[in-house]
Amino acid sequence: MKRFITTLASLCLLLSMTSINVQASLLTETLSTDYQIDNNGFRIYPQFPSTGIYITSTSLISPNDYARFYWEFDSASLIAISFDMTLLGNENNLAVATFFVGEQTLWSQEETMTELSNITLDLSQYDFSTLSSDTIQLGFKLQAQNINGDSVRVDRKGKSSFQISDIELTRIEVPEPSSVALLLLAISFMARRQWLRLRKSYNGTI
């Protein structure tokens, strides 16, 4: 019976640790074009055949103009995000590009970047506990700024545009409850065995 309990405990421990190691691995995925859009004035265009996304202003930029696109994710599993980007416009910085998670802006870019640049953001350091829900919106936004008066008219080269491509999100997959249960069961078996051994040793000394 003791051998059976020992074998069962070892098997549970092996299965649980194997399952947890698999389940807790980092998952990196390229985000698809299956995103949601919210815009006012600015426009969003998918870049076919790639998975790139392009946000651009019109020739008449108003203070409240913006466009954003986003996905929904579990904030507890976010580790990092990387993407390639350019930000074009005139010298007055009439729009700012941002990356947001929930209600928090975690990255912004105001100065133009004419060459394609890679950006990597560490999301594991941010505290998302203040968010109202574990499932949050994650995405990018181009927002008008520095607009004097009701609007500013620009030529074709002066339009603000934000191009993003190769968006990769890294998440950690949380172990399933069954894996955790197996681990706890194995630990309880091992602890009981150790306790019985100590008790037997103690009784032998009396």
NUMARKE-151118 format. One record per residue (C-alpha): x, y, z; residue in one letter. Coordinates in steps of 0.05 Angstrom, whole numbers, plus 5000, padded with zeros to 4 digits. Layout:
! NUMARKE-151118
XYZA
...
! end
This chain:
! NUMARKE-151118
500050005000M
505750475018K
509050334951R
502550474915F
501651144951I
508851334936T
508151154863T
501551534858L
504552154890A
510552134844S
506052054783L
501552634804C
507653074816L
510652894749L
504153014711L
502653674746S
509653954736M
509653744663T
502754054652S
504654704688I
511154764649N
507354694584V
501555144604Q
505855694634A
510155774572S
510656454538L
506256534476L
508257024422T
503157164368E
502657644310T
496258034319L
491457974261S
487358504226T
481258254265D
481058884308Y
475759384328Q
475760104303I
473760764336D
475061404297N
472962124288N
476062504229G
482262074221F
481961444178R
484560734186I
486760294128Y
489359574131P
495759474091Q
494758874045F
497658364036P
501458484101S
498358544170T
500459274175G
495559824194I
495560544171Y
492261144206I
492061804170T
489062494178S
485362884125T
487763544096S
483463904148L
485463714219I
480863914277S
482663884352P
478163284367N
480362864308D
482962164323Y
482861434303A
484460824343R
484160064334F
484459544389Y
483858824410W
481258534476E
485858124522F
486557894593D
491058414626S
493957904675A
497357514619S
500858084583L
508458074582I
510858494523A
509058774455I
513358964396S
511859304330F
514959684272D
512560394260M
513361054224T
510161714242L
509762244187L
507362964189G
509763674188N
514464024236E
508764274281N
507163574307N
499763604293L
498562894318A
501262434372V
501561674366A
500061264428T
499560544452F
494360414506F
492159854551V
485359964582G
485160694604E
492660764610Q
497261054556T
503660654561L
507560954503W
507161584460S
510961874402Q
510362604381E
516462724337E
516162464266T
519861814250M
520861744175T
524761094179E
521460444199L
523360324272S
522159734318N
519159884386I
518859374443T
514959514507L
515459124572D
508259054597L
509858614657S
512059214699Q
505359574694Y
500159514749D
493459364717F
489959224784S
486459894782T
482759714718L
475359574724S
475858904688S
481058364674D
479058374600T
481759024572I
482559384506Q
489559394478L
491259804416G
494060424381F
491461124371K
493161744330L
490562374363Q
490663094337A
494463604378Q
497264314373N
491364554332I
490265304336N
483065494325G
477565064297D
482064694247S
488664704209V
489164574134R
495364204110V
497863974042D
498863254022R
505863224053K
503363554117G
498263014133K
499562634197S
500161884187S
501861314233F
503860644202Q
504460014245I
506459314223S
508958654251D
505258744316I
507258164362E
504258064431L
507557614483T
503057314536R
503856784590I
498756224593E
496456094664V
496455364687P
489655024686E
486154894753P
486754144742S
494354204738S
494654594802V
490154084835A
494753514814L
500653894843L
497154004910L
495053274912L
502153054900A
504853514954I
499653265004S
501552544990F
508952694998M
507753095062A
503452535092R
508952025076R
514152465109Q
509752575170W
508651815178L
516051695172R
517652215225L
512151935271R
514851225264K
521851475279S
519251855340Y
515451255367N
521550825360G
525551265406T
520551235463I
! end
